[in-house]
Amino acid sequence: MTARPPGTDPRWLTRGWPHVWLPYAQMKTTPPPLPVVATEGTRLRLADGRQLIDGIASWWTACHGYNHPHIIGAMERQLKIMPHVMFGGLSHQPALDLARRLTALLPPGLNHVFFCDSGSVSVEVALKMALQYWINRGVAGRSRFVAFRHGYHGDTLGAMSVCDLEGGMHRPFKGHIREQFIVELPSTKEARTGFDSFLRRHRDEIAGLVIEPLVQGAGGMKFHGADTLAAVRRIAADNDVLFIADEVMTGFGRTGRMFACEEADISPDIICLSKALTGGTMGLAATVASDRVYEAFLDDDPAKALMHGPTYMANPLGCAAANASLDLFEREPRLDAVAAMEAHMAEALEPCRALPGVRDVRAKGAIGVVQLDAMRHLDWLRRRFIEEGVWLRPFGDIVYMTPPFIVEADELARLTGAVVRVLGEWARR
Ligand SMILES: *Cc1c(COP(=O)(O)O)cnc(C)c1O
């Protein structure tokens, strides 16, 4: 993608651009980012007045669309009273209401909410909880984790250790961080028997297992069935390995149920939540533990407490936004909308399947994916989508969509239409 014609970018962009470092970007060659000046509903408004339909909802956070008046109103009220206060020794209604409401919504047994500030940190906290669970119970040596190929759990060091380093974007760090067991998701009966004997062999060194239920997101939007998820849950329990569900991506309706674990009718020992928690407005996350995990920390010995405490944990503004987001899930037919989106995307993206270079087309909940044999012309693809008036950001070997749940049928048709048209051109290049 070439830079835009000189003089068309706002001054703040040209002046500030040399001083920022973008995520996952080769700064030597990456094109300058698009200047966004406002958001509304499904739309991003650019500095030059153009509007793009956001097909990925800001990394699948903005589930109710941008600037939803109910969430904005709740945040404005909270902003005037108390934007932030520390959570050590103090508490406030937004956080305690949110903790109560989350535990009521989550699968049974997940009753103890630890707030933090990002998805990666919620995974770090889950890993620490699992490690210390065994330490507190006087069991030595259970210090490693099992995770799955194509898995992604965040960019901090502990979270990175349970990502698929081999296939993933953290490859340069291999050999420099804790080596965990990264295994295939057991999708067949034989694989499950193998997975069970693997856990049995290593259980004395394993603290827990981490999985993205039903959809592995940043590792390529790969889907697995509820039967596989349920089997992994059962095998973990049989081997007394703590089961950590990373629902940072899948939580809050993205796969069609409020939480992906519901589809397999399972209850994890620990669950991680973030991304759509605040409806895409603030960085906030939660690690929620079962009674069993929580009780291992209860003791007269202060050393058995969970030693973690992010400065901005349970930020009241974020909690107010999250409570407002939960109101919307209660009041509005979001999950019905997600079911309709799945049907629409599955059908509308189907023509891509016949294109040369396309490996697979799939949809689950509000996630639509076209997987390619190999990514080619990535910058061209990204530019063409912008020309089509949509914001889509292919990566790895996929072109994917995770639109806001409030997307109108005609907007969704514009998104899927752009994917079909642009990939048609791409296939002929
Ligand atoms: C995005 C994501 C994370 C990391 O969350 P951050 O807020 O970016 O730190 C962890 N796990 C999954 C499944 C995610 O999708």
The ligand as an SDF file (V2000), in Angstrom:
LIG
                    3D

 15 15  0  0  0  0  0  0  0  0999 V2000
   -7.0350  -10.6770   22.4030 C   0  0  0  0  0  0  0  0  0  0  0  0
   -6.8410  -11.9270   23.1580 C   0  0  0  0  0  0  0  0  0  0  0  0
   -5.9930  -11.9790   24.2800 C   0  0  0  0  0  0  0  0  0  0  0  0
   -5.1540  -10.8040   24.7200 C   0  0  0  0  0  0  0  0  0  0  0  0
   -5.9080   -9.7250   25.1250 O   0  0  0  0  0  0  0  0  0  0  0  0
   -5.2320   -8.2740   25.2300 P   0  0  0  0  0  0  0  0  0  0  0  0
   -6.3020   -7.4200   25.8040 O   0  0  0  0  0  0  0  0  0  0  0  0
   -4.8460   -7.8940   23.8380 O   0  0  0  0  0  0  0  0  0  0  0  0
   -4.0510   -8.4030   26.1170 O   0  0  0  0  0  0  0  0  0  0  0  0
   -5.9120  -13.1690   24.9780 C   0  0  0  0  0  0  0  0  0  0  0  0
   -6.6220  -14.2480   24.6000 N   0  0  0  0  0  0  0  0  0  0  0  0
   -7.4410  -14.2340   23.5310 C   0  0  0  0  0  0  0  0  0  0  0  0
   -8.2210  -15.4560   23.1890 C   0  0  0  0  0  0  0  0  0  0  0  0
   -7.5860  -13.0720   22.7650 C   0  0  0  0  0  0  0  0  0  0  0  0
   -8.3810  -13.0640   21.6940 O   0  0  0  0  0  0  0  0  0  0  0  0
  1  2  1  0
  2  3  1  0
  2 14  2  0
  3  4  1  0
  3 10  2  0
  4  5  1  0
  5  6  1  0
  6  7  2  0
  6  8  1  0
  6  9  1  0
 10 11  1  0
 11 12  2  0
 12 13  1  0
 12 14  1  0
 14 15  1  0
M  END
$$$$
